[in-house]
Amino acid sequence: MGLAYQESQFGSFTSDLANEFIRRFLRHIQATTPLNEIVLVLDNAPCHTKAEDVFDEEQFEGAEVLKLGSYSPMLNPIGNAFSVYKSAVKSFLARQRPAILRVPEAVTIRVHRSKFLELEADPLFAEIVTPELCNRTFCHSLPHHQRALHFEDMQVGS
C-alpha cells in the first residue's frame, strides 16, 4: 500500500500537536476505510502520551490505538522508514554544506540551515518514503510480530 497520509512539522512536536495530527489523519483515512477497521500503532515518543484522548472522542469511536511496549523498535516499521529518510536528509545537508555555511548577514546559521530543510523536506520525503520502502520495512517487522504473538523473547532492536 505505502504511505497513507503525511504532513511536515518543523520544530517541537508536542502531545497537543500530535493529537491534532491524529485527528486529521483519522478524518482523512475515514474517507476510504471505516473507523472500526483502523488500528493506529504508536511508539512511546513523548508526543504520544495523550493520544488515547483522541480515541475517546465520539467522532473517532470505533478506531483503536495500540501503544507498543518500551524498547520495541523492531515492531515499528515506520521507524525504519524514518531512519532511511533521516539518512537521506543528512546526505542532502552534507552536499549543501558549502551553501549552508554561507550565512547571510542578520540571519542565524540555525535559521539559514532550516530554510534548506524546509525547501527539501517534503520533496525528499516523497522520493524516499515510497510504497516499496514501506512494504520492505513492514515485511522486515513481520517475523518480530510473529514472535510477539507467540510470547517469544526478542533482543531489543533485533
Phi and psi in degrees as a GROMACS rama.xvg file:
@    title "Ramachandran Plot"
@    xaxis  label "Phi"
@    yaxis  label "Psi"
@TYPE xy
100.535  -157.405  GLY-2
-75.7588  126.29  LEU-3
-92.2304  -29.4953  ALA-4
-164.205  140.988  TYR-5
-150.671  139.963  GLN-6
-137.284  156.793  GLU-7
-104.338  143.926  SER-8
-139.766  118.224  GLN-9
-99.6402  139.034  PHE-10
95.0696  -165.909  GLY-11
-66.2694  142.81  SER-12
-114.789  98.2288  PHE-13
-83.6479  170.738  THR-14
-64.3145  -34.5346  SER-15
-65.4834  -43.0701  ASP-16
-65.2645  -40.1962  LEU-17
-62.0792  -42.169  ALA-18
-64.3281  -39.6502  ASN-19
-63.2066  -41.1141  GLU-20
-60.6675  -45.5547  PHE-21
-60.6159  -41.4835  ILE-22
-60.9791  -46.5313  ARG-23
-62.9384  -41.4166  ARG-24
-60.6347  -47.9648  PHE-25
-63.4533  -39.0931  LEU-26
-62.928  -41.4143  ARG-27
-64.5305  -50.6737  HIS-28
-70.0275  -26.3444  ILE-29
-63.1503  -22.5407  GLN-30
-66.6432  -24.4431  ALA-31
-121.515  -14.975  THR-32
-138.312  128.778  THR-33
-60.0718  141.35  PRO-34
-59.7545  -29.6969  LEU-35
-71.7581  -2.15831  ASN-36
-105.332  5.51265  GLU-37
-102.764  127.022  ILE-38
-126.573  113.038  VAL-39
-93.127  120.629  LEU-40
-99.6417  126.161  VAL-41
-122.607  148.222  LEU-42
-87.6109  -166.194  ASP-43
-99.962  30.5313  ASN-44
-60.2202  143.666  ALA-45
-53.8927  -31.074  PRO-46
-71.0706  -11.2647  CYS-47
-93.5901  4.94656  HIS-48
-63.246  -28.5432  THR-49
-110.02  14.3797  LYS-50
-60.0988  -32.6609  ALA-51
-59.0161  -28.0105  GLU-52
-56.7983  -38.608  ASP-53
-62.6513  -41.2455  VAL-54
-75.5519  -11.775  PHE-55
-85.1655  -11.1369  ASP-56
-76.1453  140.211  GLU-57
-55.4285  -39.091  GLU-58
-59.9542  -27.9877  GLN-59
-112.032  19.351  PHE-60
-59.3459  136.395  GLU-61
106.028  -37.1825  GLY-62
-73.9089  151.245  ALA-63
-121.876  152.224  GLU-64
-117.145  137.685  VAL-65
-127.162  120.286  LEU-66
-97.909  128.765  LYS-67
-68.2197  152.467  LEU-68
-69.6258  162.68  GLY-69
-59.6327  146.7  SER-70
57.2199  48.2042  TYR-71
-129.431  49.4744  SER-72
-63.0678  -23.423  PRO-73
-68.6345  -13.9099  MET-74
-96.7829  2.91081  LEU-75
-117.019  87.4956  ASN-76
-61.3485  -31.4291  PRO-77
-65.7352  -27.2957  ILE-78
-60.5553  -40.0248  GLY-79
-69.0048  -38.5461  ASN-80
-64.5929  -42.0805  ALA-81
-63.7552  -34.8087  PHE-82
-62.2745  -43.2849  SER-83
-63.4404  -42.7846  VAL-84
-62.3124  -47.0589  TYR-85
-61.8198  -35.8344  LYS-86
-63.8  -41.2314  SER-87
-65.5183  -38.4398  ALA-88
-63.3195  -44.0112  VAL-89
-62.0389  -40.6617  LYS-90
-63.3769  -43.0857  SER-91
-58.6464  -48.3173  PHE-92
-63.0491  -37.2426  LEU-93
-64.0559  -41.1692  ALA-94
-66.7249  -30.778  ARG-95
-91.4604  3.99763  GLN-96
-51.0063  -48.5548  ARG-97
-57.3262  -42.5941  PRO-98
-69.4496  -37.323  ALA-99
-65.3729  -35.3942  ILE-100
-75.1395  -14.0317  LEU-101
-88.6707  80.238  ARG-102
-83.6267  124.389  VAL-103
-63.1419  154.976  PRO-104
-61.2463  148.339  GLU-105
66.901  17.5093  ALA-106
-128.387  134.075  VAL-107
-77.2117  155.945  THR-108
-62.4329  -34.2278  ILE-109
-62.8  -46.809  ARG-110
-64.6916  -42.7651  VAL-111
-61.6783  -46.2363  HIS-112
-63.9068  -39.1716  ARG-113
-60.555  -35.9955  SER-114
-59.8947  -41.2675  LYS-115
-62.7204  -44.1063  PHE-116
-63.6718  -43.8691  LEU-117
-62.627  -36.9855  GLU-118
-70.922  -33.242  LEU-119
-103.407  -19.1644  GLU-120
-56.806  -52.8356  ALA-121
-67.4798  -48.2865  ASP-122
-60.9786  -38.3456  PRO-123
-66.8775  -39.2356  LEU-124
-60.5085  -46.8682  PHE-125
-62.9239  -34.4154  ALA-126
-73.5313  -38.3825  GLU-127
-89.3511  -46.4694  ILE-128
-88.3033  76.851  VAL-129
-90.8447  165.849  THR-130
-56.2148  -35.2436  PRO-131
-64.489  -43.9169  GLU-132
-64.3019  -44.0875  LEU-133
-58.7404  -43.2756  CYS-134
-64.3735  -43.8235  ASN-135
-61.6251  -45.2601  ARG-136
-68.7831  -34.962  THR-137
-64.3106  -48.572  PHE-138
-62.2921  -35.3863  CYS-139
-63.2358  -33.0864  HIS-140
-82.4551  -18.4995  SER-141
-56.5206  -45.5369  LEU-142
-59.4685  -33.4354  PRO-143
-69.773  -37.0708  HIS-144
-63.7493  -40.8315  HIS-145
-61.4804  -42.9186  GLN-146
-62.3936  -40.7679  ARG-147
-64.0314  -42.1967  ALA-148
-62.9589  -28.6077  LEU-149
-96.8663  11.3727  HIS-150
56.2371  35.9896  PHE-151
-88.5223  146.846  GLU-152
-67.6822  147.117  ASP-153
-137.648  148.084  MET-154
-76.8028  139.606  GLN-155
-62.6865  129.457  VAL-156
75.99  7.30465  GLY-157
